[in-house]
Amino acid sequence: MFETLSKSLKTGIVTTGYPDTPAEVSQHARGKPQVDWAGWKDARPAAAVCPTAAIELRDESGVRTATLDLGKCIYCGLCADADPAIRMTHERALAACSRQNLRQTARYRLNADGTQQQLLAAPAAPDATPESLETVGRQLRERIQAVLGRSLHIREVDAGSCNGCEVEIHGLNSPVYDIERFGIHFVASPRHADMLLVTGPVTRNMELALRKTYDATPDPRLVVAVGACGCSGGLFGRNYATCGTVDAVIPVDLYIPGCPPHPLVILEGLLRLLGQLKERR
């Protein structure tokens, strides 16, 4: 015990200063792809190499509809390697309360050889500007107190994850992020939970367990699908062993894409969702 105490004193404080200081996210951390929609000349090479079909194309009557589904994106960067009109960014705060809000769609007039001649319609602008990451922690703490009058209790459910998302969720409880300082606690039983944090594409063996966990959570319960697998099935999709997405089994209130999402991205997503909890109460 004394050795542990001595080591702690020598190490000092390791908790990030966030939200009082800017979020400390490595510039080596890969975020979402950004498409130069106006300069995109041919979407086929990028669509061909995407392992999760996050880039979808539909050609009809000389018009191509190209969709970038950020809920399926695993940030692998293969599309950026294949297409100069796409670059990888460091933007990872992509949480959305609607699955449709993770899809960006553009329409093009086509040339005879299948290349894109002219941009007919660009993707719609986001509904709102994302919250500044520097203020998420403070706002999250204030909103939890306003909505619940106490701490937020979360039950994490691994419904078939590779455990990549679990590593990031576990990181929230580490001395570096220390999520409990924001009034957020993980609980062992869904009966004590306000929110379910679900990861994985939901294996067939976990389908019933997930339904029972949802039924055991008291109203007004909230469900968050974490990671590309939870949002869209990810690399696994829907097959003999998996249900594909969390919302194929239980209702989902928030989607946090990423493979895996950064701990600060999860915090930002929770802030958005707490507004819905206040309305339900």
C-alpha positions as CSV (number, residue, x, y, z in Angstrom):
1,M,0.0,0.0,0.0
2,F,2.8,2.4,0.9
3,E,4.6,1.6,-2.3
4,T,1.4,2.4,-4.3
5,L,0.9,5.7,-2.4
6,S,4.6,6.6,-2.9
7,K,4.3,6.0,-6.6
8,S,1.2,8.0,-6.9
9,L,2.8,11.0,-5.2
10,K,5.8,10.8,-7.5
11,T,3.6,10.5,-10.6
12,G,1.5,13.5,-9.7
13,I,-1.8,14.5,-11.4
14,V,-2.3,12.9,-14.8
15,T,-6.0,13.9,-15.3
16,T,-6.4,16.0,-18.4
17,G,-7.4,19.6,-17.8
18,Y,-10.3,19.3,-20.1
19,P,-12.8,21.1,-20.3
20,D,-10.9,24.0,-18.7
21,T,-8.1,23.4,-21.3
22,P,-8.5,22.3,-24.9
23,A,-9.2,18.7,-25.6
24,E,-5.9,16.7,-25.9
25,V,-6.5,14.6,-29.0
26,S,-3.5,13.4,-30.9
27,Q,-3.1,14.8,-34.4
28,H,-2.2,11.3,-35.5
29,A,-5.7,10.1,-34.6
30,R,-7.6,9.6,-37.8
31,G,-11.1,11.1,-38.2
32,K,-13.8,11.2,-40.8
33,P,-13.1,11.4,-44.5
34,Q,-13.8,14.8,-46.2
35,V,-14.9,14.8,-49.8
36,D,-14.4,17.7,-52.2
37,W,-17.9,17.3,-53.6
38,A,-17.5,19.9,-56.3
39,G,-14.1,18.5,-57.5
40,W,-15.1,14.8,-57.2
41,K,-14.6,13.5,-60.8
42,D,-15.2,9.7,-60.3
43,A,-16.5,8.1,-57.1
44,R,-16.1,4.5,-58.4
45,P,-12.5,3.9,-57.3
46,A,-13.2,5.0,-53.7
47,A,-16.4,3.0,-53.6
48,A,-14.6,-0.1,-54.9
49,V,-12.0,-0.2,-52.1
50,C,-14.3,0.7,-49.2
51,P,-14.5,-2.4,-47.0
52,T,-17.8,-1.5,-45.3
53,A,-19.6,0.0,-48.4
54,A,-19.6,3.4,-46.6
55,I,-19.5,5.0,-50.1
56,E,-22.6,4.0,-52.1
57,L,-23.3,4.8,-55.7
58,R,-26.5,4.6,-57.7
59,D,-26.5,5.5,-61.4
60,E,-29.8,6.2,-63.1
61,S,-30.7,8.0,-66.4
62,G,-27.3,9.7,-66.6
63,V,-27.3,10.9,-63.0
64,R,-25.2,9.4,-60.2
65,T,-26.3,9.6,-56.5
66,A,-23.2,9.3,-54.3
67,T,-23.6,8.7,-50.6
68,L,-21.0,8.8,-47.8
69,D,-22.3,7.0,-44.8
70,L,-20.3,8.0,-41.8
71,G,-22.1,5.5,-39.7
72,K,-20.4,2.7,-41.7
73,C,-17.0,4.4,-41.9
74,I,-14.1,2.8,-40.0
75,Y,-11.6,5.6,-40.8
76,C,-9.3,3.1,-42.7
77,G,-8.3,5.8,-45.2
78,L,-8.4,3.5,-48.2
79,C,-10.8,5.8,-50.0
80,A,-8.3,8.7,-49.6
81,D,-5.5,6.6,-51.0
82,A,-7.6,5.8,-54.1
83,D,-9.1,9.2,-54.7
84,P,-7.4,12.6,-54.6
85,A,-10.8,14.3,-54.0
86,I,-11.0,12.6,-50.5
87,R,-8.8,13.4,-47.5
88,M,-8.8,12.1,-44.0
89,T,-9.4,14.7,-41.2
90,H,-9.0,14.7,-37.5
91,E,-12.7,15.4,-36.9
92,R,-14.3,12.7,-34.8
93,A,-17.2,14.4,-33.1
94,L,-20.0,13.0,-35.3
95,A,-22.6,11.8,-32.9
96,A,-26.2,12.1,-34.2
97,C,-29.6,11.5,-32.8
98,S,-30.8,10.3,-36.3
99,R,-29.2,7.6,-38.4
100,Q,-30.0,9.7,-41.5
101,N,-27.9,12.6,-40.2
102,L,-24.8,10.4,-40.6
103,R,-25.4,10.1,-44.4
104,Q,-24.1,12.8,-46.9
105,T,-25.6,12.5,-50.4
106,A,-24.7,14.4,-53.6
107,R,-26.0,14.1,-57.2
108,Y,-23.9,14.4,-60.4
109,R,-24.5,14.5,-64.1
110,L,-22.5,11.7,-65.8
111,N,-20.3,11.6,-68.8
112,A,-20.6,8.7,-71.2
113,D,-17.6,7.0,-69.7
114,G,-19.1,7.0,-66.2
115,T,-17.1,9.9,-64.8
116,Q,-18.8,12.7,-63.1
117,Q,-19.4,15.8,-65.2
118,Q,-21.2,18.3,-63.0
119,L,-22.4,18.5,-59.4
120,L,-26.2,18.9,-59.4
121,A,-26.8,18.9,-55.7
122,A,-24.4,19.0,-52.8
123,P,-25.0,17.4,-49.4
124,A,-27.2,19.4,-47.1
125,A,-25.4,21.5,-44.4
126,P,-25.5,20.1,-40.8
127,D,-28.6,21.1,-38.8
128,A,-26.4,22.7,-36.1
129,T,-22.8,23.5,-35.3
130,P,-21.4,20.8,-33.0
131,E,-20.7,21.9,-29.4
132,S,-17.2,23.1,-28.7
133,L,-15.2,20.3,-27.2
134,E,-13.6,22.6,-24.7
135,T,-17.0,23.2,-23.1
136,V,-18.5,19.7,-23.3
137,G,-17.4,18.6,-19.8
138,R,-18.8,21.7,-18.0
139,Q,-22.1,21.6,-20.0
140,L,-22.4,17.9,-19.5
141,R,-22.1,18.2,-15.7
142,E,-24.6,21.1,-15.6
143,R,-27.1,19.3,-17.9
144,I,-26.9,16.1,-15.8
145,Q,-27.8,18.1,-12.7
146,A,-30.6,20.0,-14.4
147,V,-32.2,16.8,-15.9
148,L,-31.6,14.2,-13.2
149,G,-30.7,16.2,-10.1
150,R,-28.1,13.5,-9.5
151,S,-25.4,11.6,-11.3
152,L,-26.0,9.9,-14.7
153,H,-26.0,6.1,-14.4
154,I,-24.9,4.0,-17.4
155,R,-25.0,0.3,-18.1
156,E,-22.5,-0.8,-20.8
157,V,-23.6,-3.7,-22.9
158,D,-21.1,-5.6,-25.1
159,A,-23.4,-7.2,-27.7
160,G,-20.6,-8.7,-29.9
161,S,-17.9,-6.1,-30.0
162,C,-14.3,-6.7,-30.9
163,N,-13.6,-4.8,-27.7
164,G,-12.1,-1.8,-29.5
165,C,-14.9,0.4,-28.3
166,E,-14.7,-1.1,-24.8
167,V,-11.1,0.0,-24.6
168,E,-12.2,3.6,-25.2
169,I,-15.1,3.4,-22.9
170,H,-12.9,1.9,-20.2
171,G,-10.6,4.9,-20.8
172,L,-13.3,7.2,-19.7
173,N,-12.9,5.7,-16.2
174,S,-9.1,6.1,-16.2
175,P,-7.3,8.8,-14.2
176,V,-6.7,10.6,-17.5
177,Y,-10.3,11.3,-18.4
178,D,-12.0,10.5,-15.0
179,I,-15.6,10.6,-16.2
180,E,-16.9,10.5,-12.7
181,R,-15.8,14.1,-12.1
182,F,-18.6,15.0,-14.6
183,G,-21.3,13.1,-12.6
184,I,-21.3,10.0,-14.7
185,H,-21.1,6.5,-13.2
186,F,-21.2,3.0,-14.7
187,V,-23.4,0.6,-12.9
188,A,-23.6,-3.2,-12.9
189,S,-27.4,-3.6,-13.3
190,P,-29.7,-2.2,-15.9
191,R,-32.3,-1.6,-13.1
192,H,-30.1,1.1,-11.8
193,A,-29.3,2.7,-15.2
194,D,-30.6,5.8,-17.0
195,M,-28.8,4.9,-20.2
196,L,-27.6,1.8,-22.1
197,L,-24.3,2.1,-23.9
198,V,-24.3,-0.7,-26.5
199,T,-21.4,-1.8,-28.7
200,G,-21.0,-4.4,-31.4
201,P,-23.2,-5.6,-34.3
202,V,-25.4,-7.6,-31.9
203,T,-24.6,-11.3,-32.3
204,R,-27.6,-13.7,-32.5
205,N,-26.5,-15.1,-29.2
206,M,-26.7,-11.7,-27.6
207,E,-30.0,-10.6,-29.2
208,L,-32.3,-11.9,-26.4
209,A,-29.9,-10.7,-23.7
210,L,-30.0,-7.2,-25.1
211,R,-33.8,-7.2,-25.3
212,K,-34.0,-8.3,-21.7
213,T,-31.5,-5.7,-20.6
214,Y,-33.5,-3.0,-22.3
215,D,-36.8,-4.2,-20.7
216,A,-35.1,-4.2,-17.3
217,T,-34.0,-0.5,-17.6
218,P,-36.5,1.9,-16.1
219,D,-38.1,4.7,-18.1
220,P,-37.2,7.2,-19.4
221,R,-34.4,5.0,-20.7
222,L,-32.0,6.1,-23.4
223,V,-29.9,3.9,-25.7
224,V,-26.6,4.9,-27.3
225,A,-25.1,2.8,-30.2
226,V,-21.4,3.1,-29.9
227,G,-19.0,2.5,-32.8
228,A,-19.4,1.7,-36.5
229,C,-20.6,-1.8,-35.6
230,G,-23.3,-0.6,-33.4
231,C,-24.4,2.1,-35.8
232,S,-24.3,0.1,-39.1
233,G,-22.9,-3.4,-38.5
234,G,-19.4,-2.2,-39.5
235,L,-17.3,-4.9,-41.2
236,F,-19.7,-7.6,-40.1
237,G,-22.9,-6.3,-41.5
238,R,-26.0,-8.5,-41.1
239,N,-25.4,-12.2,-41.6
240,Y,-26.1,-15.6,-40.1
241,A,-24.3,-14.7,-36.8
242,T,-25.2,-11.0,-36.3
243,C,-28.3,-8.8,-36.4
244,G,-26.3,-6.0,-38.0
245,T,-27.2,-3.0,-35.9
246,V,-28.3,-2.1,-32.4
247,D,-31.5,-0.5,-33.8
248,A,-32.5,-3.7,-35.4
249,V,-33.1,-5.1,-31.9
250,I,-34.0,-2.1,-29.6
251,P,-34.7,1.6,-30.3
252,V,-31.6,3.8,-30.4
253,D,-31.6,7.5,-29.3
254,L,-28.0,8.4,-30.3
255,Y,-25.4,7.1,-32.7
256,I,-21.7,7.6,-32.0
257,P,-19.8,6.4,-35.1
258,G,-16.1,5.6,-35.2
259,C,-13.8,2.6,-35.1
260,P,-13.5,3.1,-32.3
261,P,-14.8,6.5,-31.1
262,H,-12.5,8.6,-28.9
263,P,-13.5,9.0,-25.3
264,L,-14.0,12.7,-25.8
265,V,-16.3,12.0,-28.7
266,I,-18.4,9.8,-26.4
267,L,-18.7,12.7,-23.9
268,E,-19.8,15.1,-26.7
269,G,-22.4,12.6,-27.8
270,L,-23.8,12.2,-24.3
271,L,-24.2,16.0,-24.0
272,R,-26.4,16.1,-27.1
273,L,-28.6,13.2,-25.9
274,L,-29.3,14.6,-22.4
275,G,-31.4,17.3,-24.0
276,Q,-33.8,14.5,-25.1
277,L,-33.9,13.0,-21.6
278,K,-35.0,16.5,-20.3
279,E,-37.8,16.6,-22.8
280,R,-39.0,13.1,-21.8
281,R,-39.0,13.9,-18.1
